[in-house]
Amino acid sequence: MHHIFPNLFNPVTTISYDLPNSGFVTLKVYDMLGREVKTLVNEMKTAGFHRAQFSAEGLASGAYFYRLSVSGNAGEFVAVKKCVVVK
């Protein structure tokens, strides 16, 4: 499970996620055209609750997507959610 708070934000928001098992976590942000604009996490994480800050500094107002991918012994989990930058 993962959440972003607040979903409409300027200039910084926090993406939180809970891992049932340890795994390699990748958390990336994409624009509406599917271009990667930021990598927030790209490393091994232990089981438990984690947070990543997303700063929209330098990005235009509009909708973005973040993709959370976790690979480990329990398989792979991928989720995509939308967030909106308001400046």
C-alpha positions in Angstrom: 0.0 0.0 0.0 1.2 3.5 -0.8 -0.1 7.0 -0.4 0.8 10.5 -1.4 0.0 13.4 0.8 -1.0 15.9 -0.2 -2.1 14.9 -3.7 -2.4 18.5 -5.0 0.9 20.0 -3.9 3.4 22.8 -4.3 6.3 22.5 -4.0 6.9 19.3 -2.0 4.9 16.2 -1.1 5.6 12.9 0.6 5.0 9.5 -0.9 4.7 6.8 1.8 4.7 3.0 1.2 4.7 -0.1 3.4 6.7 -3.2 2.4 5.6 -6.6 3.7 9.0 -8.0 2.7 12.4 -6.6 1.9 13.1 -5.9 -1.7 14.6 -3.7 -4.3 12.4 -0.5 -4.6 12.2 1.8 -7.5 10.1 4.9 -7.2 10.0 7.1 -10.3 8.0 10.1 -11.4 6.8 10.5 -15.0 5.1 13.3 -16.9 1.9 12.9 -18.9 3.9 11.8 -22.0 5.6 9.0 -20.1 9.0 10.7 -19.8 10.8 10.1 -16.6 11.3 13.3 -14.7 12.7 12.1 -11.3 14.0 9.0 -9.6 13.1 9.2 -5.9 14.2 5.7 -4.7 16.4 3.1 -6.4 17.8 0.8 -3.7 17.2 -2.2 -1.4 14.7 -1.5 1.4 13.8 -3.5 4.4 10.3 -4.6 5.3 8.3 -1.8 7.0 7.1 1.7 6.5 9.1 4.1 4.3 8.7 7.7 3.0 10.2 9.5 0.0 10.0 13.3 -0.6 9.0 14.5 -4.1 10.1 18.1 -4.8 8.4 19.6 -7.9 10.9 22.4 -8.1 11.7 23.0 -11.7 8.6 21.1 -13.0 5.6 22.8 -14.6 2.2 22.7 -13.1 0.1 19.7 -14.2 -0.5 16.0 -13.7 2.3 13.5 -13.1 2.4 9.8 -12.4 4.6 8.0 -9.9 5.5 4.3 -10.3 6.4 2.2 -7.4 8.1 -1.1 -8.2 9.3 -3.7 -5.6 11.2 -6.8 -6.6 12.2 -9.5 -4.1 11.8 -13.1 -3.0 8.0 -12.7 -2.9 7.9 -11.7 -6.6 7.3 -8.3 -8.1 4.8 -5.6 -7.2 4.1 -2.6 -9.4 1.6 0.3 -8.8 1.1 3.6 -10.6 -0.8 6.6 -9.2 -1.4 10.2 -10.3 -0.5 13.4 -8.5 -1.0 17.0 -9.4 1.5 19.9 -9.1 -0.2 23.3 -8.6 2.0 26.4 -8.8 
